[in-house]
Structures are given as C-alpha cells and as structure tokens.
Amino acid sequence: MLDTEQNVRKKSKKKKDRLKLLLTPSIAFFIIGLDFWIKTYLRLNFSFQSFPLIDKLVYITVVFNTGTAFGFLQDKANLLVYLTLILILIFLFVIKKEQQKRVIFLIATGLVLGGAFSNLIDRLMLGAVVDYIDLKFWPVFNLSDSCITIGAILLIIDSFRKRS
C-alpha cells in the first residue's frame, strides 16, 4: 500500500514538473502574440496618432522608437539587435543554471523573455519598436516593456525570498 502511495506522489511530482517546464514558454509566447497583434493593429490603423484610452490618464499614442528605453541609442538598430540577442542568451543561461525553479521565477522569466523577443521582432521587421501606451508624464512604451519591467521586479523579489 505504501509503495502505491509513493508511486502516486512521484507521478504527481513529475506531472507538476512538466507543467512547470511549460509555464515560462507559454507566458513568453502569449506575450509575443498579444503584443504583436496589438502593435500590428495600431501600426496599420493609427500610426503617429494619439487618442485617449482613459481620458486625461492613459492615451494610445503610436510611435516608432529606433532607440532603447528613454530614447537612448537612437538609430542604432543593428547594435540593439545584437545587444538584445546577447542579453537573451545570457538570460537563458542564467535560467538554465537556476536550481530552484519556483513558480514566481518561471512567471518572471516568461514575462522578460516574451517582452524581449517581442521587441526584438519589431526591430528585425520594422527597424524600430512600436510603442503605444502614453501616460503623458512618462515616455511612450508598450506591453513588452511593461512585461520586462514586471518580470525584472519579480526576479528581484524572488532573489530576496531565496536568501531568507
């Protein structure tokens, strides 16, 4: 009887481990797909236009950013593509080395990778990243930028939790 319970627990653990393996790529692909759809729709229908989404709070302003965050490295598309690829490879290496793959870690890595790949796809296809979320007091950004930021914050939180 005890042996059967142990087998059930082992099978359950293996199933959870397999589901955990799918969490990061599932989140990444979801972010890439959703952001690609939003960017394509806005680019084709509202390029260089601005309109309120939530009046006096959030606007949709479609711009093409040839630089990085806050407009650094404008018109350095090739350099930014190579830098992004290098950073993604380093990030993948770090993910592989991580021993304890907790759910928060997997979610965070999915957000960062999805955002990074989504913006990389823009750079490769358009030579610029399509930004569209405008708060009027902050540079215009997109869903991918938000996912990278949220993922990075979650990784920092997770690293502090790991130490204690």
Backbone torsions as a table, in degrees:
resi	resn	phi	psi	omega
1	MET	NA	-44.0	-179.4
2	LEU	-62.9	-39.3	179.6
3	ASP	-61.8	-39.7	179.8
4	THR	-65.0	-41.5	177.6
5	GLU	-61.5	-42.2	179.2
6	GLN	-64.5	-41.1	177.8
7	ASN	-62.7	-41.3	178.9
8	VAL	-63.1	-43.1	178.9
9	ARG	-63.8	-42.5	178.8
10	LYS	-62.8	-43.6	179.1
11	LYS	-64.2	-40.0	179.0
12	SER	-64.4	-41.9	179.1
13	LYS	-65.3	-42.5	178.9
14	LYS	-62.0	-40.4	179.2
15	LYS	-64.5	-43.4	177.6
16	LYS	-62.6	-41.5	179.1
17	ASP	-62.3	-40.5	177.9
18	ARG	-65.6	-41.3	177.8
19	LEU	-64.2	-39.1	177.9
20	LYS	-62.4	-38.3	179.2
21	LEU	-62.4	-29.6	-178.9
22	LEU	-85.2	-14.9	-173.8
23	LEU	-64.1	-51.6	-178.5
24	THR	-60.3	-52.6	-179.6
25	PRO	-65.7	-32.9	178.7
26	SER	-63.5	-45.7	178.4
27	ILE	-64.5	-44.7	-179.3
28	ALA	-59.6	-48.5	-179.2
29	PHE	-65.5	-36.0	177.2
30	PHE	-62.6	-46.2	179.1
31	ILE	-62.3	-46.2	-180.0
32	ILE	-58.9	-48.1	-178.4
33	GLY	-64.8	-47.6	-179.0
34	LEU	-63.8	-47.1	-179.0
35	ASP	-65.9	-38.7	177.3
36	PHE	-61.0	-43.8	179.8
37	TRP	-63.0	-47.7	-179.9
38	ILE	-61.4	-48.8	-178.1
39	LYS	-62.0	-42.4	-179.5
40	THR	-64.5	-46.5	179.1
41	TYR	-59.1	-49.4	-178.0
42	LEU	-67.5	-40.7	179.9
43	ARG	-61.9	-42.6	-177.6
44	LEU	-76.4	-25.5	-174.1
45	ASN	-112.3	-21.3	-172.0
46	PHE	-139.3	25.5	-179.1
47	SER	-52.7	133.8	177.3
48	PHE	58.9	23.6	176.4
49	GLN	-111.9	161.0	177.7
50	SER	-139.4	136.0	176.7
51	PHE	-151.2	151.5	-177.6
52	PRO	-72.5	136.2	171.2
53	LEU	-94.9	-48.1	171.6
54	ILE	-126.2	106.6	-170.2
55	ASP	-46.6	130.8	178.8
56	LYS	62.9	14.0	180.0
57	LEU	-131.0	-58.0	-178.6
58	VAL	-128.7	130.7	178.7
59	TYR	-120.4	154.3	168.6
60	ILE	-99.7	116.0	179.5
61	THR	-130.5	110.0	-173.7
62	VAL	-89.6	114.1	178.7
63	VAL	-131.6	163.4	-179.3
64	PHE	-117.2	111.5	-175.0
65	ASN	-97.2	114.3	179.1
66	THR	-90.6	1.4	-179.9
67	GLY	-114.4	-154.7	178.1
68	THR	-103.4	-164.0	177.0
69	ALA	-56.1	141.9	179.9
70	PHE	61.7	19.3	174.1
71	GLY	77.4	12.5	177.4
72	PHE	-69.6	154.0	177.0
73	LEU	55.8	42.8	177.5
74	GLN	-57.6	141.9	175.6
75	ASP	60.0	30.8	175.7
76	LYS	-116.3	51.6	-172.2
77	ALA	-56.4	-48.1	-177.5
78	ASN	-62.6	-45.4	178.2
79	LEU	-59.1	-44.1	-178.4
80	LEU	-66.7	-35.7	176.4
81	VAL	-63.3	-48.0	-179.5
82	TYR	-64.3	-43.9	178.5
83	LEU	-60.7	-42.7	179.3
84	THR	-62.7	-44.9	178.9
85	LEU	-61.6	-42.5	178.7
86	ILE	-63.3	-45.7	-179.9
87	LEU	-64.2	-38.5	177.2
88	ILE	-63.7	-43.5	179.0
89	LEU	-63.2	-42.7	176.8
90	ILE	-61.7	-44.3	-179.5
91	PHE	-61.7	-43.1	177.4
92	LEU	-62.5	-38.6	177.4
93	PHE	-62.4	-44.3	179.1
94	VAL	-63.2	-42.1	178.5
95	ILE	-60.1	-44.9	-179.1
96	LYS	-62.3	-37.5	-178.1
97	LYS	-74.9	-23.4	-177.7
98	GLU	-61.3	124.7	-177.3
99	GLN	-79.0	-50.6	-176.6
100	GLN	-96.1	101.8	-178.2
101	LYS	-93.6	79.5	177.4
102	ARG	-73.0	161.5	-176.9
103	VAL	-59.0	-42.5	179.9
104	ILE	-60.8	-38.6	177.5
105	PHE	-63.9	-44.4	-178.7
106	LEU	-66.6	-40.1	176.9
107	ILE	-64.0	-46.9	-178.9
108	ALA	-60.1	-44.5	-179.2
109	THR	-67.6	-34.7	175.5
110	GLY	-63.6	-41.7	178.4
111	LEU	-64.5	-46.8	-178.6
112	VAL	-64.4	-48.2	-179.0
113	LEU	-65.0	-42.2	178.3
114	GLY	-60.3	-45.5	179.0
115	GLY	-64.8	-44.3	-179.0
116	ALA	-63.9	-46.1	179.6
117	PHE	-65.9	-38.0	-180.0
118	SER	-62.3	-46.8	178.2
119	ASN	-68.0	-33.8	176.5
120	LEU	-63.3	-42.4	178.1
121	ILE	-58.6	-43.1	176.1
122	ASP	-58.0	-48.4	-178.2
123	ARG	-60.5	-41.0	-179.4
124	LEU	-70.6	-39.0	-176.4
125	MET	-83.6	-37.8	-170.9
126	LEU	-116.0	-14.8	-175.1
127	GLY	79.1	4.4	179.8
128	ALA	-158.1	160.6	176.8
129	VAL	-97.0	133.3	177.4
130	VAL	-81.6	117.8	175.8
131	ASP	-110.1	148.8	-173.2
132	TYR	-151.7	-11.6	179.9
133	ILE	-93.5	118.9	-173.6
134	ASP	-123.5	115.2	178.1
135	LEU	-98.0	0.6	179.4
136	LYS	70.6	-23.2	178.5
137	PHE	-108.4	3.3	-175.7
138	TRP	-139.6	151.0	176.4
139	PRO	-57.4	148.5	179.5
140	VAL	-63.2	138.6	-177.8
141	PHE	-140.1	-174.4	-178.9
142	ASN	-137.3	178.9	-179.9
143	LEU	-58.6	-41.4	-179.5
144	SER	-60.9	-43.8	178.0
145	ASP	-59.9	-41.9	179.2
146	SER	-63.3	-42.3	-179.6
147	CYS	-65.2	-40.7	178.1
148	ILE	-61.8	-45.0	-179.3
149	THR	-64.7	-48.1	179.7
150	ILE	-63.1	-43.1	177.8
151	GLY	-60.6	-42.7	179.3
152	ALA	-64.1	-41.8	177.9
153	ILE	-62.3	-43.5	178.4
154	LEU	-62.6	-38.0	177.8
155	LEU	-65.6	-38.7	177.3
156	ILE	-64.6	-46.2	178.0
157	ILE	-59.4	-44.9	-179.8
158	ASP	-62.6	-37.7	-179.3
159	SER	-67.0	-35.6	176.7
160	PHE	-69.4	-39.1	178.9
161	ARG	-64.8	-34.9	-178.6
162	LYS	-66.8	-36.1	-178.3
163	ARG	-69.5	-35.3	-175.6
164	SER	-85.6	NA	NA
